[in-house]
Amino acid sequence: MDNLSNNSVLVVDDTDLHIEILASALGNEYNIISASDGKSALELIANNPPDLVLLDIMMPGVDGYEVCRLLKSDPETKDIPIIFLSAMTSLQDKTKGFELGAVDYITKPFEIREVRARVRTHLTNKLAKKILESQKNFLEEKIRERTLELSLTQEVTIECMASLAETRDPETGGHIKRTKEYVRELARNLQSHPRFSSYLNDNTIDLLYKSAPLHDIGKVGVPDSILLKPGRLTPSEWKEMKKHTLYGRNALRVAENQLGKDSFLRYAREIAYSHHEKWDGSGYPEGLSGDEIPICGRLMAVADVYDTLISKRVYKDPFPHAEAVSIIKNDKAKSFDPDLVDVFLDLEDKFRNIATVFVDSKQQREMLLIK
């Protein structure tokens, strides 16, 4: 950091003798360039900005104060250190120089050793700032890389876990893709709603989108005889089926405990456990009602039910889009948060479009097109 020999110093003074003295005193250490008036100085700086400027104030035409003001107002030159060298010695003169952005003020007649020391100090400070800025940029880039790496790790982790559910139930592949898109659309359109704005920031919506595929991860613990049964479940089978919320919650809690309570898996755990709760308290596993149900669970409930209705299952054919919408509308304030249903009804065409993009079968596509 001590090697400053490549630095250039512009000396601006309307007295040739002063320029000669300063060039002689500093020329062995720095590249010296000079100008005898403010206009020439500005032209030199525009073409080849120096590392530091020694600037006289009283000059014909554009004075030193105006040169300083112009340099400091230009983003390209605002960081060039300016040291005033002037016979103007009043406190008011010095204060004005500092207010315009000068880093130092030396009065004439000047002492060469003082000028050398101050020039070296300010060039060293400038170099140090440059090194710090470079280190800052380097660290910020590393942070961006690390953040991207963590984000990719999250997505890969979720995709791997969600694929487990698909191996047990091949009909869930399209369901996973569609429901996470539904959740994001609902969340984005609720972002400005007074009941949800404090919760649904951009980061949370991104994590909900990524976590939604894990809503049925607990089904890996449900026996095939129940999970894939084509007919109606018996009461005991239904009791076992409902345990998938518990299985999912417990599995994700184990992983969450390893990553910490603020990990992205918190949303996945809440979604897996609460997406079958109902607004009126008739859902499971805990019979929560109203605002007791986590917001992420309420979002997932609308997305999950809509998609289940329009999808073929071992126990049913797909419903037409309009019928699915009607069922959710009729369950407003019963199964679903009424504000979420209102937004869903505004977005029903988007839901249909999402379903069409990630359609599972020709039959499902045909049912989606029924008005």
N, C-alpha and C positions, 0 to 999 in steps of 0.2 A: 504493500500500500504506500510505501515511501517513495516509489519511483514516479516522480512528477515531471520528468524531463520532456515528455511528449506533450505536456500541456501548453496551450497558447494563452498569452496575455495581451489584451488590447489596451494600449495606452492612448487616451483621448485628451489632448490638451492643445490650446491655441498658442502655446509658447514652445518653440522648437527646442530651447535649452532644456526645458523640463523633460521633454520626450527623450532627448539624448542622454540625460542623466539616468533616467529610469531604464532605458534600453541597455545602457552600459552596466547598471547595477543588477539587472535581472536576466540579461541575455545569456549568461553562462548556465542558467538553470531552466529557462523556459524559452519557448518560441515567441518572440516579441513582434507584434504588429502595431501600427500606429495610425492615428487620424488626428487632424488638426481642428476639426469642427464636428458638431453633432450630426449634421446631414451625412458627411462622409463616414462617420462611425456607424450609423444605421445601415448604410449601404454595404459596408464591409461585413457587418454582423449578419445581414440577410443572406449574403453569399457564402460566408464561412464563419459560423458562430464560434467565438473563442471560449475558453474555459473560464476566464475571469476578465473583468473590465476595471481598469483604473480610470476614473472619470472626473475630469474637471467640471466645475459648475458654470463659471462665468466664461461663456464662449459666444461669438457672434452667431446670429441665426438661431438655430435650435440649441438651447442651453442644456446643461447636464441634467437638470431636474426633468426636463421634457424627454430627453433620451431615456432616462431611467423609467419614467412612467410608461413610455411606449414599449420598452423591452419587457416590463413586468406585466403588461396587458396582453402580450402575445404568448400563447401556449408554447410556441416553439422556442422562445427565449426567456421565459419567466424564471427559469431555474439557474440562469447564469449569475454568479455572484458579482455584485457591483460594489466597489470601494470608491467612495468619493475622496478626491484629493483637492482641497480648496483653501483659499485664503479667507473664506467666509467662516468666521470662528464663533458666531453667536449660537446660543443654545437653540434658538428658533430655527436657524439654518440647519443645524445638525438634526434636530427633531424632524424637520421636513424631509430630509434625506432618508431617514429611517422609515418614516411613514410611507414613502414612495416604494420602499422595498430594498434599499441598500443594506448590505450586511455589515458595513463598516464606514467610518468617516475619519480621515486623517487630515489635519490642518497643515497648510503651508506656512512657513518653510518646513519641509518634512525631513525626518531623519531616515537615511537609507536603510539602516539596520532595522528600524521599525517597519518600514514598508516591506522589506524582505520577509520579516517574521509574520506580518499580517497576511501577505499574499500566500505564503506557504500554509499558514493555518487554514485559510478559507479554501484553498485548493485541496488540502488534505480532508477537510470536512466534506467538500463536494464529492471527493472520491469515496469517502466512507459511506455517504448517503447512497451513492451509486451501487456500491457493493451490497449494502443492506437491502436496497430495492431489488437487486438481482436475487439475493437470497430469499426475499419475501416472495418474489414471483416463482422461484423454484419450489418453495414450500407450498405455495398455493396450487401449483400444478400437481405436486405430489398428493395434496389433499384431494384435488379433483379426481386424480387417478384412483386413489384409495376409496373415495366415495362411490365412483363408478364400479369398482371391484366389489364393494360391499353390496351395492344394488344388484349387480349380476348374481352374486352369491345368494341373496335373498330370493331372486326369481328362480334360480336353479333349484334351490332347496324346496321352494313351494311346488315347482313343476314336478320334481321327483316324488314328493309326498302325494301330490294330487294324482299322479299316475298310478299309485297303489290302488286308489279307489276305482280307477278305470279298469284295472285287471280283474277286479271282483265284479264289476257291473259295466259291461261294454257300452251300455246306453248312456253313460255319464260323460263321454268325451265331448260331444257338442254342448251338452248341458253346462259343463264347466266353462267353456269358451263364451257361451251366451250370457250366463249369469254374471260373470265379472264385468262384462260390458254394460249390462243393465244397471248394476250397482253403481258404476262410475257415472252413468247418465243421471240417475236419480240424485246422487250426491252432488254433482256439479250444479244441478238445478235447484238444490236446496241450500247452496252455499250462502246465499244472501238472506235466507229466511231467518227471522229473529230467534226461532227455537233451535236452530242448528248451526248458525254462523260461527259460534265460538268453538265448535267441535270440528266442523268440516273445512279445515284449511287445506291448501293444496297438497301438503305432505301427507296428511291423514287420508285424503281421497286416493292418493297414489298407493298408500299401503293397503287401503280397503280393496282397491282394484287387484292388487297382487295377492291378497290373502283370501279373497272370495272363493278361489278354486278349492280351498281346504274345508269348505263348509260341511261336506259329507264324508270327510276323511275317516270318521268313526265307523262308517259302514264296513270297513275291513274287518271289524270285530263281530259282525253279524253273520250267522251261519247262512250258507248258500240256500238251504232249504227254505229260509224265510226271505232272504234278500231277493231271490229270483223266483219266488212262488208266483205263478200266474193268476191264482185266485185270491179271494178275500182272506186276510189273515185272521186266525183265531184270536181271542182275547190274550192268550198267553204268548202267541207269536207277536202280536202287536206290542205287548209289553216289552218283549225282547228287542223288537225293531227300534222302539223309542230310546233304547240305551245307546244308540249310535251317537247321540249328542254327548253322553257321558264319556264314551270311549274316545271320541275326538278331543273333548276338553282335556281329559287326563293325559293323552299322548302329547298334545301340544304343550301342556303345562310342564311336562318333564323337559322338553326341549327349551322352553322359555326360561325355566329355572337356571339352565346352563348359560343362557345368553343375557339374563337380567330382566327385570320387570319392565323395562322400557324398550324391549326388543320388538321387532316387527311382528313377532308371533303372538303378541298380546291381542291384536285385532283378530288374527286367525282363531285364537282360542275363544274369544267372545262370540265370534260368528258361529263357530261350530257348536257351541253350547246353547246359544239363545235364539237361533233362527227359526225355531218351531214354537216360540212363545207367542201368545196372541194378545192383542190389545185389551180384550175383555177379561183376561186372566184364565182362559180355558185351555191354554196351550201347555206344552211341556218343555223341559223337565221340571221346572220349579213353579209353574203357574204364575209367573210374573204378569203384571198388568201395566198398561199405560207407560209412563216415563220410567218405570222400574226396568223396563226392557232396554238393554243397551241399544244405542242408535244404530250401530253396525248390524245388530241382529234384526232390527226393524227393516232396514234397507234390504238385507238378504232375504227376509221373509217374502217381501213383495216380488223380488226378482225370482226367487226359487219357485213360488207358487205359480206365477205366470208361466214360467218355462216348463214346469211339470204339466200344466194344463195343455200346453200346445205340443207336447212331446208324446211319442208313443212309449208306453211302458208295457211290461209283461202282463199287466193286469188291465190295460185300457188302450184305446186308440187316441190319437191326438184330437184335441178340441179345436174348432175354428178360433181364429184370433179374436173375433168379436165376442164370442161366448166367453173366452177366457177373461177379456176385459170386463164383461158384465158381471162375472162371478166376483172378481176383485172389487168392483164398484159396490156390489151388494154387501160385501164383507167389510166395508169402511166402518171404522170404529168398533168392529167386532173382532176380526182377525188382525186388522192392520191399523197402523197409525193413520188417522184421517188426513193429516197434512201430506203424508207420503202418497196416499191414494190420489189426492188432488193433483199432485205433480205427475204421478204415473199416468193419469188420464190425459194430461197435457202432452205427455211423451209417448202415447200409445203407438203412434206411427213410427217413431224411432225404434221402439221395442220390436215392432213387426219387421222393420228393416234389418235390425241386428239379427233377429231370428232367421231371416231369409239368407243373410250372408253365411251364417254358420249352421245351415239347415242339415238335418241328419238323413232325411229320406225324401223321396218324391212325394209320398203321402203327406208328410209334414208340410212341404212346400205348398201343396194344393190346398191344405186346410188354412194356411196362412193367407192365401189369396181370396178366401171366401169373405165377402162383405157382410 
